[in-house]
Amino acid sequence: MQDKERFKEDIEKKLIEIGIGLVAIKDWNLLLKKIVQEAISITNADGGTLYLSKGSYLEHEIMQNKSLGIDKGANDEVIQFAPLSICMSNIAAYSALKQEVINIENVYDSDLFDFSGPREFDHDTGYRTKSMLVFPLINRRSTVVGVLQLVNALDEHDNVVPFDERIEHVVLSIASQAAIAIENMQYMQEVRNLFESFVKVIAKAIDERTPYNSQHSENLSVHIQSFARYLTSCDKGPYKDKSFSEEDLYELKTAAWLHDIGKIVVPIETLDKSSRLADKFTPLMSRYDLIIAKLHWHYYKDKAKKEPSITASEEANFHKNLAYVEATRTFITLVNDSSTYVDKAITEQLNNVYQHKIEGIDEPFLTDDELEHLSIVRGTLTAKERKEIEGHVTSGARILSKMQFPDYLQHIYEWINHHHEYLDGSGYPNKLTEEHIPLESRMMTILDIYDALVERNRPYKKAIPKAKALEIIRNMAAENKLDTDLVNAFIDSRIWDSYL
């Protein structure tokens, strides 16, 4: 009686420890291995196989055997056995269908089930399967999530013996704890998958507002993980003690997908502005056509009225005005191009065009708005439009502030809000300086700039060769805008060479 009570106490203590251990595990692969290991340990079995339910099949997930030194499944060696059909002749499938524990003393003496599989395994490996204990893993909804099959119980001398019937209630307890742990992990993974899908849908919707930008967030999510892995691998230099865990990588990846979420509120005509005048260019050219038409109308009207004809001076003035309009058209077309650098000479010429008047013509050669857009020194954006673009960070922060991020994504808001800040305080939106900008934001800034430089499809600029792009980010580091150590690490990593 005393031995029985001690056995019960030991088992209960062990079950509590197993339950606590299973709840604490956050990694799917470790969880599945732990379930098999604990079941083998508490029953003193030689081996075990964990099957998970996948539709009408049971798939091999974990296979362990002490005598054969087998440890397969999860992230280790792939199990090559075909999935088991859910049918009554197979012991594991029967256990799942009937939700029963099955204890077989000797599979070679039993005709209850089709044991051709274990016998074939024995033939191939030289193993001898004898006793077998099979039990279903049933979750809180009374659904079988898997089956655990243990083989060859061992006595204190490592002789194969039948599984003790007293252990059946124990394995049921383990099975219950294991099923709940698997269900919780699957539920967490489903929630994570749903969240990740939502993030990708939102990011894709934003990126595809501008066709040239359709891969930007995805590119950033891939490359920032590669960058973080490279920094983790450094065994010398400033990052030799830096390490990114898998959870850190997931958080970085998610932040990259969401980093441009604020662009959803930026007008598409600003995001897609490929030239200085953009959609104002065609109306301006039409106005020049109108000016030319009016010049011809006045010329022929005057010619018809005057006898014998208009003067040579009037004739010359007509052709001079026509030539001016055509020259202006050519000049404006050149300045409108995003690649044109608007220097002092061009600015003066633009002002002359703006002030130019032709007698009898009311239409201006340039309006105030057109002059402002054409006077942009570099690029295509006016100060107001640039402010709209820069506002995407603040808008993104405002949108993200409404999301309740779990603990493992707690830094996303900060990283995204700072990914356009420069170390010297010249970035935006908060003009932060070096000590206030997280490492992860600095990484994102470098990748964001490099991706924008080498992107081939942006309408407002041509793609810059990779070597030139690297030179630009080196110069930005020299100007204390980008982190010099990170820029050097980025270049050394050769991640940049993987960009198409």
SVG drawing of the C-alpha trace seen along z (x, -y; Angstrom):
<svg xmlns="http://www.w3.org/2000/svg" viewBox="-16 -101 52 116">
<polyline fill="none" stroke="black" stroke-width="0.4" points="0.0,0.0 2.8,-2.3 4.5,-1.7 1.2,-2.4 0.7,-5.7 4.3,-6.7 3.8,-5.7 0.6,-7.9 2.4,-10.8 5.4,-10.6 3.1,-10.4 1.0,-13.4 4.1,-15.4 5.5,-14.5 2.2,-15.4 2.2,-18.8 5.8,-19.4 4.9,-18.2 1.8,-20.5 3.9,-23.5 6.6,-22.6 4.2,-22.3 2.5,-25.6 5.9,-27.4 7.0,-26.4 6.4,-28.9 8.1,-27.2 6.0,-24.8 8.8,-22.3 10.0,-22.2 6.5,-21.6 5.9,-18.6 9.3,-17.1 8.6,-17.8 5.3,-15.9 6.9,-12.8 9.9,-13.0 7.7,-13.3 5.4,-10.5 8.4,-8.2 10.0,-9.2 6.9,-8.7 6.1,-5.3 9.7,-4.2 9.1,-3.4 11.9,-2.8 10.3,-5.0 7.3,-7.0 5.7,-8.6 3.5,-11.6 0.9,-12.0 -1.1,-15.1 -4.6,-15.2 -4.6,-16.8 -8.1,-16.3 -8.6,-12.6 -5.0,-11.7 -2.6,-11.3 0.7,-12.8 4.0,-11.8 5.4,-14.8 7.9,-13.4 9.6,-10.0 12.0,-9.0 13.6,-5.7 16.4,-5.4 17.7,-2.0 17.9,-3.0 19.1,-6.6 16.2,-8.0 15.2,-11.6 13.2,-12.8 10.6,-15.4 9.9,-19.1 13.0,-21.1 15.3,-18.0 15.3,-15.2 12.2,-14.9 10.0,-11.8 9.6,-10.1 6.7,-7.8 3.4,-8.4 0.4,-9.8 -1.9,-7.3 -5.5,-7.1 -8.1,-7.3 -9.4,-3.7 -10.4,-1.2 -7.6,1.3 -4.8,-1.0 -4.2,-1.1 -3.4,-4.9 -6.3,-5.8 -8.6,-3.5 -7.5,-5.3 -8.4,-8.6 -11.7,-7.5 -12.8,-5.8 -11.0,-8.2 -9.7,-5.2 -6.4,-4.1 -5.2,-0.9 -2.7,1.3 -1.1,4.2 1.1,6.7 2.7,8.1 2.0,6.8 3.2,10.1 0.6,12.1 -2.3,9.7 -4.7,9.8 -6.8,6.8 -5.1,4.4 -3.0,4.4 0.5,4.4 2.2,4.7 3.7,1.2 5.6,2.0 6.7,5.4 8.0,3.8 9.9,1.3 11.3,4.1 12.4,5.9 14.2,2.8 15.9,1.8 16.4,5.0 14.3,3.7 11.7,5.8 8.5,4.0 6.6,5.8 4.4,3.8 2.5,0.8 0.5,-1.9 -1.6,-4.2 -3.7,-7.1 -5.5,-10.1 -4.8,-13.7 -8.3,-15.2 -8.8,-19.0 -11.4,-21.0 -13.8,-20.7 -13.6,-16.9 -11.8,-16.9 -8.8,-14.6 -5.8,-16.8 -3.3,-13.9 -2.3,-10.4 0.7,-9.4 2.0,-5.9 4.5,-4.4 6.5,-1.2 8.3,1.3 7.9,0.5 11.2,1.3 11.7,2.7 14.5,1.7 16.9,4.0 15.8,2.6 13.9,5.7 10.8,5.2 7.7,5.7 3.9,4.9 2.8,1.4 1.5,1.3 -2.3,0.9 -2.0,-1.5 -0.1,-3.9 -3.1,-4.3 -4.8,-6.9 -1.5,-8.7 -1.0,-8.9 -4.6,-10.1 -3.7,-13.0 -0.6,-13.7 -2.7,-13.4 -5.1,-15.9 -2.4,-18.4 -0.6,-17.8 -3.8,-18.3 -4.6,-21.6 -1.0,-22.8 -1.2,-21.9 -4.6,-23.6 -3.3,-26.8 -0.3,-26.8 -2.3,-26.3 -4.8,-29.0 -1.9,-31.4 -0.5,-30.6 -3.8,-31.1 -4.2,-34.5 -0.7,-35.4 -1.3,-34.2 -4.5,-36.2 -2.7,-39.3 0.2,-38.8 -2.2,-38.4 -4.0,-41.5 -0.7,-43.4 0.3,-42.2 -3.0,-43.0 -2.9,-46.6 0.8,-47.0 0.1,-45.7 -3.0,-47.9 -0.8,-50.9 2.1,-50.0 0.0,-49.2 -1.5,-52.6 1.7,-53.4 2.7,-50.5 6.4,-51.4 6.2,-50.8 4.3,-47.5 7.3,-45.5 8.8,-48.1 7.4,-46.9 7.9,-43.3 11.5,-44.0 12.1,-45.8 10.7,-43.0 12.9,-40.4 16.1,-42.4 15.8,-43.7 15.7,-40.1 18.8,-39.3 20.5,-42.4 19.6,-41.4 20.8,-37.9 24.1,-39.3 24.6,-41.5 23.9,-38.5 26.5,-36.5 29.2,-39.1 31.9,-37.8 33.9,-41.0 33.4,-44.7 30.7,-46.9 28.0,-44.2 29.8,-41.2 27.5,-41.2 24.3,-42.0 21.8,-39.1 18.4,-39.1 16.1,-36.2 13.4,-34.7 10.8,-36.9 13.0,-40.0 13.1,-39.0 9.3,-38.6 8.9,-42.0 11.3,-43.6 9.6,-41.9 6.2,-43.1 7.5,-46.7 8.9,-46.7 5.6,-45.6 3.8,-48.4 6.5,-51.2 4.6,-53.1 1.1,-52.6 0.7,-56.4 0.9,-56.8 -2.7,-55.7 -3.6,-59.3 -1.2,-60.9 -2.9,-62.1 -2.1,-59.7 -1.2,-62.6 1.6,-63.5 2.8,-60.0 2.8,-59.5 4.1,-62.8 6.6,-62.0 7.3,-65.6 7.3,-69.1 4.0,-70.1 2.5,-66.6 -1.1,-67.0 -0.7,-70.7 1.7,-70.2 -0.9,-69.3 -3.2,-72.3 -0.1,-74.6 0.8,-73.2 -2.8,-73.7 -2.6,-77.3 0.4,-77.8 -1.5,-76.3 -4.3,-78.9 -1.7,-81.7 -0.4,-80.6 -3.9,-80.4 -4.7,-83.9 -1.4,-85.2 -2.4,-83.9 -5.9,-85.3 -4.7,-88.8 -2.1,-88.6 -4.5,-87.6 -7.2,-89.9 -4.7,-92.9 -3.4,-91.7 -6.9,-91.7 -7.7,-95.2 -4.5,-97.0 -3.8,-98.1 -1.6,-97.2 -0.3,-95.0 1.1,-95.0 4.4,-96.6 7.7,-94.7 8.0,-95.5 4.6,-94.0 5.5,-90.9 8.8,-90.4 7.0,-90.9 4.5,-88.2 7.2,-85.7 9.2,-86.7 6.2,-86.0 5.6,-82.6 9.2,-81.7 9.1,-82.9 6.1,-80.6 7.8,-77.6 11.0,-78.3 9.1,-78.6 7.3,-75.4 10.7,-73.6 12.2,-75.3 9.2,-74.4 9.3,-70.8 12.9,-70.6 12.4,-72.1 9.4,-70.0 11.5,-66.8 12.4,-65.6 16.1,-65.0 16.7,-68.7 18.5,-70.6 16.9,-74.1 19.9,-76.4 20.0,-80.1 20.1,-80.7 17.0,-78.6 15.2,-80.3 15.9,-83.7 14.6,-82.5 11.5,-81.1 10.8,-84.5 11.2,-86.2 8.7,-83.8 6.3,-84.5 6.6,-88.2 6.4,-88.1 3.3,-89.6 2.2,-89.8 0.0,-92.7 -3.5,-91.5 -3.0,-88.2 -4.6,-87.8 -3.3,-84.3 -0.3,-84.2 2.8,-82.3 3.0,-81.0 0.7,-81.2 1.9,-81.7 1.2,-78.0 3.0,-76.8 6.0,-79.0 6.2,-77.6 6.2,-74.0 8.7,-74.6 11.0,-76.4 11.6,-73.2 15.4,-72.9 15.5,-69.1 12.9,-66.4 9.2,-67.0 7.7,-68.1 6.9,-71.5 7.5,-72.3 3.8,-71.7 3.8,-68.4 7.0,-67.3 5.3,-68.1 2.4,-65.8 4.9,-63.0 6.7,-63.5 3.4,-63.5 3.0,-59.8 5.2,-59.1 2.9,-61.1 -0.2,-59.7 1.2,-56.2 1.9,-56.7 -1.6,-58.0 -3.0,-54.9 -0.8,-52.5 -1.6,-54.1 -5.1,-52.7 -3.8,-49.1 -3.3,-47.1 0.0,-45.3 1.0,-42.2 4.2,-42.3 6.2,-40.6 5.4,-43.5 5.7,-46.3 8.5,-48.2 6.8,-48.5 5.3,-51.9 8.6,-53.5 10.6,-51.9 8.2,-53.1 7.8,-56.5 11.6,-57.1 12.6,-55.5 13.0,-58.8 15.0,-60.5 18.7,-61.3 21.5,-61.2 22.2,-64.9 18.6,-65.9 17.8,-66.8 15.3,-64.1 11.5,-64.0 9.0,-64.1 10.6,-65.0 14.2,-66.1 15.5,-63.5 19.3,-63.1 21.5,-60.1 20.9,-59.1 17.1,-59.0 17.0,-56.8 16.8,-53.0 19.2,-50.7 16.2,-49.0 15.0,-52.4 18.5,-53.1 18.6,-49.8 15.3,-50.5 16.4,-53.9 19.4,-52.6 17.4,-49.9 14.6,-52.3 17.0,-54.7 18.9,-52.1 15.7,-50.5 14.4,-53.9 17.7,-54.6 18.0,-51.4 14.3,-51.0 13.9,-50.9 10.3,-51.8 9.9,-55.1 8.3,-57.6 10.2,-60.7 13.7,-59.3 15.9,-56.8 17.3,-53.9 20.7,-54.5 23.4,-51.8 24.1,-49.9 27.7,-51.2 26.4,-54.8 23.7,-54.1 26.3,-52.7 28.4,-55.8 25.4,-58.0 24.7,-56.2 28.4,-56.3 28.3,-60.1 25.2,-60.3 27.0,-58.4 30.0,-60.8 27.5,-63.7 26.3,-62.0 22.9,-61.4 23.2,-57.6 24.9,-55.3 28.5,-54.7 28.9,-51.3 25.6,-50.1 26.3,-51.4 29.7,-49.6 27.9,-46.4 25.3,-46.7 27.9,-47.0 30.0,-44.1 26.9,-41.9 26.4,-42.2 22.6,-42.2 22.5,-45.1 23.7,-42.8 20.5,-40.7 18.3,-43.6 17.1,-43.0"/>
</svg>
